[in-house]
Amino acid sequence: MKLQAIILFTLSLTLALIPTAAHAQEVQKIQPSRKGPGVHLADRTQDFGRVLIGDVLRHSFIITNVGTEPIKINKIEHSCGCTSAGYDKEILPGKTGKVSFVLNTQGLDGEVHKSATIFSNDPKNPKIEVDLLCVVWSEVTVVPDFAVFNPSEAKQGKRVIRITNQIKKPLVLSMLKCPDKRFKTSLVEVEKGKIYELTITTNPSQLKVMSQASISFNTNCERTPHVSIPVLVIPLEQPVVNDEKSE
């Protein structure tokens, strides 16, 4: 019985010491390491990986004050498309605060890199840059995503655009529109529910000056219900002919 009591006492003492040791370790991590305000970020980059277009991404960067005086966040500057969702204006010594950001992926495509700069009263780190990364993919891909015609083409102009479904649900296209009567369009389903080909034709003689038109259609996709394809008319520069006769 005495041996059993000793074992139980030792075990309870060990368990009691574990949280105390963990707490001491946590306190030690944020002990002031230098005079004045001291900004410390364990991580300055957030990679969201592959995301669907239209996703709204959120992340908070944690700032630890490793100095002896309060940190004061003066302002946040961020690149286009990335917005600040708020931040702690003052962080006391030994405490942590956060700076939060929101990134709306609507209208973005492929690899995305957005950055922001945190300005503070830390004399050694008055500004710190943080980065948000992701790869945006769409339910529908359009290749190429525009068409260009040259009025000087001798034959009838023709452009083919491929529309590909990137999700499991079969793709359905509808409401094909082209208000500009200079262009004729036809849509063919190459692979059912998967691949479509949009053919755009025109008579080059009708394209005299630089201009722009648009072809649009609807889809059954939740995030990409409408697609618009720019059609550009860009005349090529004609070579300059010198008619002056040499004397």
Contacts in CASP RR format, 6 or more apart in sequence:
PFRMAT RR
TARGET T0000
AUTHOR 0000-0000-0000
METHOD contacts of the structure
MODEL  1
MKLQAIILFTLSLTLALIPTAAHAQEVQKIQPSRKGPGVHLADRTQDFGR
VLIGDVLRHSFIITNVGTEPIKINKIEHSCGCTSAGYDKEILPGKTGKVS
FVLNTQGLDGEVHKSATIFSNDPKNPKIEVDLLCVVWSEVTVVPDFAVFN
PSEAKQGKRVIRITNQIKKPLVLSMLKCPDKRFKTSLVEVEKGKIYELTI
TTNPSQLKVMSQASISFNTNCERTPHVSIPVLVIPLEQPVVNDEKSE
30 64 0 8 1.000
30 65 0 8 1.000
30 66 0 8 1.000
30 94 0 8 1.000
30 95 0 8 1.000
30 96 0 8 1.000
31 66 0 8 1.000
31 94 0 8 1.000
32 65 0 8 1.000
32 66 0 8 1.000
32 67 0 8 1.000
32 68 0 8 1.000
32 93 0 8 1.000
32 94 0 8 1.000
33 66 0 8 1.000
33 67 0 8 1.000
34 66 0 8 1.000
34 67 0 8 1.000
34 68 0 8 1.000
34 124 0 8 1.000
35 67 0 8 1.000
35 68 0 8 1.000
35 69 0 8 1.000
36 67 0 8 1.000
36 68 0 8 1.000
36 69 0 8 1.000
36 122 0 8 1.000
36 123 0 8 1.000
37 65 0 8 1.000
37 67 0 8 1.000
37 69 0 8 1.000
37 70 0 8 1.000
37 71 0 8 1.000
37 72 0 8 1.000
37 120 0 8 1.000
37 121 0 8 1.000
37 122 0 8 1.000
37 123 0 8 1.000
38 65 0 8 1.000
38 66 0 8 1.000
38 67 0 8 1.000
38 71 0 8 1.000
38 122 0 8 1.000
38 124 0 8 1.000
38 125 0 8 1.000
39 63 0 8 1.000
39 65 0 8 1.000
39 66 0 8 1.000
39 71 0 8 1.000
39 118 0 8 1.000
39 120 0 8 1.000
39 122 0 8 1.000
39 125 0 8 1.000
39 128 0 8 1.000
40 63 0 8 1.000
40 64 0 8 1.000
40 65 0 8 1.000
40 66 0 8 1.000
41 61 0 8 1.000
41 62 0 8 1.000
41 63 0 8 1.000
41 64 0 8 1.000
41 128 0 8 1.000
41 130 0 8 1.000
42 62 0 8 1.000
42 64 0 8 1.000
43 61 0 8 1.000
43 62 0 8 1.000
44 61 0 8 1.000
44 128 0 8 1.000
44 129 0 8 1.000
44 130 0 8 1.000
44 131 0 8 1.000
45 130 0 8 1.000
45 131 0 8 1.000
45 132 0 8 1.000
45 133 0 8 1.000
46 59 0 8 1.000
46 61 0 8 1.000
46 130 0 8 1.000
46 131 0 8 1.000
46 132 0 8 1.000
46 133 0 8 1.000
47 133 0 8 1.000
47 134 0 8 1.000
48 57 0 8 1.000
48 59 0 8 1.000
48 103 0 8 1.000
48 132 0 8 1.000
48 133 0 8 1.000
48 134 0 8 1.000
49 133 0 8 1.000
49 134 0 8 1.000
49 135 0 8 1.000
50 134 0 8 1.000
50 135 0 8 1.000
50 137 0 8 1.000
51 57 0 8 1.000
51 105 0 8 1.000
51 134 0 8 1.000
51 135 0 8 1.000
51 136 0 8 1.000
51 137 0 8 1.000
52 105 0 8 1.000
52 136 0 8 1.000
52 137 0 8 1.000
52 138 0 8 1.000
52 139 0 8 1.000
52 223 0 8 1.000
53 105 0 8 1.000
53 106 0 8 1.000
53 107 0 8 1.000
53 108 0 8 1.000
53 109 0 8 1.000
53 136 0 8 1.000
53 137 0 8 1.000
53 138 0 8 1.000
53 139 0 8 1.000
53 223 0 8 1.000
53 224 0 8 1.000
54 104 0 8 1.000
54 105 0 8 1.000
54 106 0 8 1.000
54 107 0 8 1.000
54 136 0 8 1.000
54 223 0 8 1.000
55 105 0 8 1.000
55 136 0 8 1.000
56 102 0 8 1.000
56 103 0 8 1.000
56 104 0 8 1.000
56 105 0 8 1.000
57 102 0 8 1.000
57 103 0 8 1.000
57 104 0 8 1.000
57 105 0 8 1.000
57 132 0 8 1.000
57 134 0 8 1.000
58 85 0 8 1.000
58 100 0 8 1.000
58 101 0 8 1.000
58 102 0 8 1.000
58 103 0 8 1.000
59 100 0 8 1.000
59 101 0 8 1.000
59 132 0 8 1.000
60 98 0 8 1.000
60 99 0 8 1.000
60 100 0 8 1.000
60 101 0 8 1.000
61 98 0 8 1.000
61 99 0 8 1.000
61 100 0 8 1.000
61 101 0 8 1.000
61 118 0 8 1.000
61 130 0 8 1.000
62 96 0 8 1.000
62 97 0 8 1.000
62 98 0 8 1.000
63 71 0 8 1.000
63 73 0 8 1.000
63 88 0 8 1.000
63 91 0 8 1.000
63 96 0 8 1.000
63 97 0 8 1.000
63 98 0 8 1.000
63 99 0 8 1.000
63 118 0 8 1.000
64 91 0 8 1.000
64 94 0 8 1.000
64 95 0 8 1.000
64 96 0 8 1.000
64 97 0 8 1.000
65 71 0 8 1.000
65 91 0 8 1.000
65 92 0 8 1.000
65 93 0 8 1.000
65 94 0 8 1.000
65 95 0 8 1.000
65 96 0 8 1.000
66 94 0 8 1.000
67 93 0 8 1.000
67 94 0 8 1.000
68 93 0 8 1.000
69 93 0 8 1.000
70 90 0 8 1.000
70 91 0 8 1.000
70 92 0 8 1.000
70 93 0 8 1.000
71 90 0 8 1.000
71 91 0 8 1.000
71 120 0 8 1.000
71 121 0 8 1.000
71 122 0 8 1.000
72 89 0 8 1.000
72 90 0 8 1.000
72 120 0 8 1.000
72 121 0 8 1.000
73 87 0 8 1.000
73 88 0 8 1.000
73 89 0 8 1.000
73 90 0 8 1.000
73 91 0 8 1.000
73 99 0 8 1.000
73 118 0 8 1.000
73 119 0 8 1.000
73 120 0 8 1.000
74 119 0 8 1.000
74 120 0 8 1.000
74 121 0 8 1.000
75 119 0 8 1.000
76 84 0 8 1.000
76 86 0 8 1.000
76 87 0 8 1.000
76 99 0 8 1.000
76 116 0 8 1.000
76 117 0 8 1.000
76 118 0 8 1.000
76 119 0 8 1.000
77 116 0 8 1.000
77 117 0 8 1.000
77 119 0 8 1.000
78 84 0 8 1.000
78 101 0 8 1.000
78 114 0 8 1.000
78 115 0 8 1.000
78 116 0 8 1.000
78 117 0 8 1.000
79 114 0 8 1.000
79 115 0 8 1.000
79 116 0 8 1.000
81 103 0 8 1.000
81 104 0 8 1.000
81 114 0 8 1.000
82 101 0 8 1.000
82 102 0 8 1.000
82 103 0 8 1.000
82 114 0 8 1.000
82 115 0 8 1.000
82 116 0 8 1.000
82 132 0 8 1.000
83 101 0 8 1.000
83 102 0 8 1.000
83 103 0 8 1.000
83 104 0 8 1.000
84 99 0 8 1.000
84 100 0 8 1.000
84 101 0 8 1.000
84 102 0 8 1.000
84 116 0 8 1.000
85 100 0 8 1.000
85 101 0 8 1.000
85 102 0 8 1.000
86 99 0 8 1.000
86 100 0 8 1.000
87 98 0 8 1.000
87 99 0 8 1.000
87 100 0 8 1.000
87 118 0 8 1.000
88 97 0 8 1.000
88 98 0 8 1.000
88 99 0 8 1.000
91 97 0 8 1.000
99 116 0 8 1.000
99 118 0 8 1.000
99 130 0 8 1.000
101 116 0 8 1.000
101 130 0 8 1.000
101 132 0 8 1.000
103 112 0 8 1.000
103 114 0 8 1.000
103 132 0 8 1.000
103 134 0 8 1.000
105 112 0 8 1.000
105 134 0 8 1.000
105 136 0 8 1.000
107 136 0 8 1.000
108 136 0 8 1.000
109 136 0 8 1.000
109 138 0 8 1.000
110 135 0 8 1.000
110 136 0 8 1.000
110 137 0 8 1.000
111 133 0 8 1.000
111 134 0 8 1.000
111 135 0 8 1.000
112 132 0 8 1.000
112 133 0 8 1.000
112 134 0 8 1.000
112 135 0 8 1.000
112 136 0 8 1.000
113 131 0 8 1.000
113 132 0 8 1.000
113 133 0 8 1.000
114 131 0 8 1.000
114 132 0 8 1.000
114 133 0 8 1.000
115 129 0 8 1.000
115 130 0 8 1.000
115 131 0 8 1.000
115 132 0 8 1.000
116 129 0 8 1.000
116 130 0 8 1.000
116 131 0 8 1.000
116 132 0 8 1.000
117 127 0 8 1.000
117 128 0 8 1.000
117 129 0 8 1.000
117 130 0 8 1.000
118 127 0 8 1.000
118 128 0 8 1.000
118 129 0 8 1.000
118 130 0 8 1.000
119 126 0 8 1.000
119 127 0 8 1.000
120 126 0 8 1.000
120 127 0 8 1.000
120 128 0 8 1.000
137 166 0 8 1.000
138 166 0 8 1.000
138 223 0 8 1.000
138 224 0 8 1.000
139 165 0 8 1.000
139 166 0 8 1.000
139 167 0 8 1.000
139 219 0 8 1.000
139 221 0 8 1.000
139 222 0 8 1.000
139 223 0 8 1.000
139 224 0 8 1.000
140 163 0 8 1.000
140 164 0 8 1.000
140 165 0 8 1.000
140 166 0 8 1.000
140 171 0 8 1.000
140 219 0 8 1.000
140 221 0 8 1.000
140 224 0 8 1.000
140 227 0 8 1.000
141 163 0 8 1.000
141 164 0 8 1.000
141 166 0 8 1.000
142 161 0 8 1.000
142 162 0 8 1.000
142 163 0 8 1.000
142 227 0 8 1.000
142 229 0 8 1.000
143 161 0 8 1.000
143 162 0 8 1.000
143 164 0 8 1.000
144 161 0 8 1.000
145 161 0 8 1.000
145 229 0 8 1.000
146 229 0 8 1.000
146 230 0 8 1.000
146 231 0 8 1.000
146 232 0 8 1.000
147 159 0 8 1.000
147 161 0 8 1.000
147 200 0 8 1.000
147 215 0 8 1.000
147 229 0 8 1.000
147 230 0 8 1.000
147 231 0 8 1.000
147 232 0 8 1.000
148 159 0 8 1.000
148 231 0 8 1.000
148 232 0 8 1.000
148 233 0 8 1.000
148 234 0 8 1.000
149 157 0 8 1.000
149 159 0 8 1.000
149 202 0 8 1.000
149 204 0 8 1.000
149 207 0 8 1.000
149 231 0 8 1.000
149 232 0 8 1.000
149 233 0 8 1.000
149 234 0 8 1.000
150 204 0 8 1.000
150 207 0 8 1.000
150 233 0 8 1.000
150 234 0 8 1.000
150 235 0 8 1.000
150 236 0 8 1.000
151 204 0 8 1.000
151 205 0 8 1.000
151 207 0 8 1.000
151 208 0 8 1.000
151 209 0 8 1.000
151 233 0 8 1.000
151 235 0 8 1.000
152 204 0 8 1.000
152 235 0 8 1.000
152 236 0 8 1.000
152 238 0 8 1.000
153 204 0 8 1.000
154 204 0 8 1.000
155 204 0 8 1.000
156 201 0 8 1.000
156 202 0 8 1.000
156 203 0 8 1.000
156 204 0 8 1.000
157 201 0 8 1.000
157 202 0 8 1.000
157 203 0 8 1.000
157 204 0 8 1.000
158 199 0 8 1.000
158 200 0 8 1.000
158 201 0 8 1.000
159 199 0 8 1.000
159 200 0 8 1.000
159 201 0 8 1.000
160 197 0 8 1.000
160 198 0 8 1.000
160 199 0 8 1.000
160 200 0 8 1.000
161 197 0 8 1.000
161 198 0 8 1.000
161 199 0 8 1.000
161 200 0 8 1.000
161 229 0 8 1.000
162 190 0 8 1.000
162 195 0 8 1.000
162 196 0 8 1.000
162 197 0 8 1.000
162 198 0 8 1.000
163 171 0 8 1.000
163 173 0 8 1.000
163 195 0 8 1.000
163 196 0 8 1.000
163 197 0 8 1.000
163 198 0 8 1.000
163 227 0 8 1.000
164 194 0 8 1.000
164 195 0 8 1.000
164 196 0 8 1.000
165 171 0 8 1.000
165 193 0 8 1.000
165 194 0 8 1.000
165 195 0 8 1.000
167 221 0 8 1.000
169 220 0 8 1.000
169 221 0 8 1.000
170 192 0 8 1.000
170 193 0 8 1.000
170 194 0 8 1.000
171 193 0 8 1.000
171 194 0 8 1.000
171 196 0 8 1.000
171 219 0 8 1.000
171 220 0 8 1.000
171 221 0 8 1.000
172 193 0 8 1.000
172 219 0 8 1.000
172 220 0 8 1.000
173 187 0 8 1.000
173 196 0 8 1.000
173 217 0 8 1.000
173 218 0 8 1.000
173 219 0 8 1.000
174 217 0 8 1.000
174 218 0 8 1.000
174 219 0 8 1.000
174 220 0 8 1.000
175 216 0 8 1.000
175 217 0 8 1.000
175 218 0 8 1.000
176 185 0 8 1.000
176 187 0 8 1.000
176 198 0 8 1.000
176 215 0 8 1.000
176 216 0 8 1.000
176 217 0 8 1.000
177 215 0 8 1.000
177 216 0 8 1.000
177 217 0 8 1.000
178 184 0 8 1.000
178 185 0 8 1.000
178 200 0 8 1.000
178 213 0 8 1.000
178 214 0 8 1.000
178 215 0 8 1.000
178 216 0 8 1.000
179 213 0 8 1.000
179 214 0 8 1.000
180 213 0 8 1.000
180 214 0 8 1.000
180 231 0 8 1.000
182 202 0 8 1.000
182 203 0 8 1.000
182 206 0 8 1.000
182 207 0 8 1.000
182 213 0 8 1.000
183 200 0 8 1.000
183 201 0 8 1.000
183 202 0 8 1.000
183 213 0 8 1.000
183 215 0 8 1.000
183 231 0 8 1.000
184 200 0 8 1.000
184 201 0 8 1.000
184 202 0 8 1.000
185 198 0 8 1.000
185 199 0 8 1.000
185 200 0 8 1.000
185 201 0 8 1.000
185 215 0 8 1.000
186 198 0 8 1.000
186 199 0 8 1.000
186 201 0 8 1.000
187 196 0 8 1.000
187 197 0 8 1.000
187 198 0 8 1.000
187 199 0 8 1.000
187 217 0 8 1.000
188 196 0 8 1.000
188 197 0 8 1.000
188 199 0 8 1.000
189 195 0 8 1.000
189 196 0 8 1.000
190 196 0 8 1.000
190 197 0 8 1.000
198 215 0 8 1.000
198 217 0 8 1.000
198 229 0 8 1.000
200 215 0 8 1.000
200 231 0 8 1.000
207 233 0 8 1.000
207 235 0 8 1.000
208 235 0 8 1.000
209 233 0 8 1.000
209 235 0 8 1.000
210 233 0 8 1.000
210 234 0 8 1.000
210 235 0 8 1.000
211 232 0 8 1.000
211 233 0 8 1.000
212 230 0 8 1.000
212 231 0 8 1.000
212 232 0 8 1.000
212 233 0 8 1.000
213 230 0 8 1.000
213 231 0 8 1.000
213 233 0 8 1.000
214 228 0 8 1.000
214 229 0 8 1.000
214 230 0 8 1.000
214 231 0 8 1.000
215 228 0 8 1.000
215 229 0 8 1.000
215 231 0 8 1.000
216 226 0 8 1.000
216 227 0 8 1.000
216 228 0 8 1.000
216 229 0 8 1.000
217 226 0 8 1.000
217 227 0 8 1.000
218 225 0 8 1.000
218 226 0 8 1.000
218 227 0 8 1.000
219 225 0 8 1.000
219 226 0 8 1.000
219 227 0 8 1.000
END
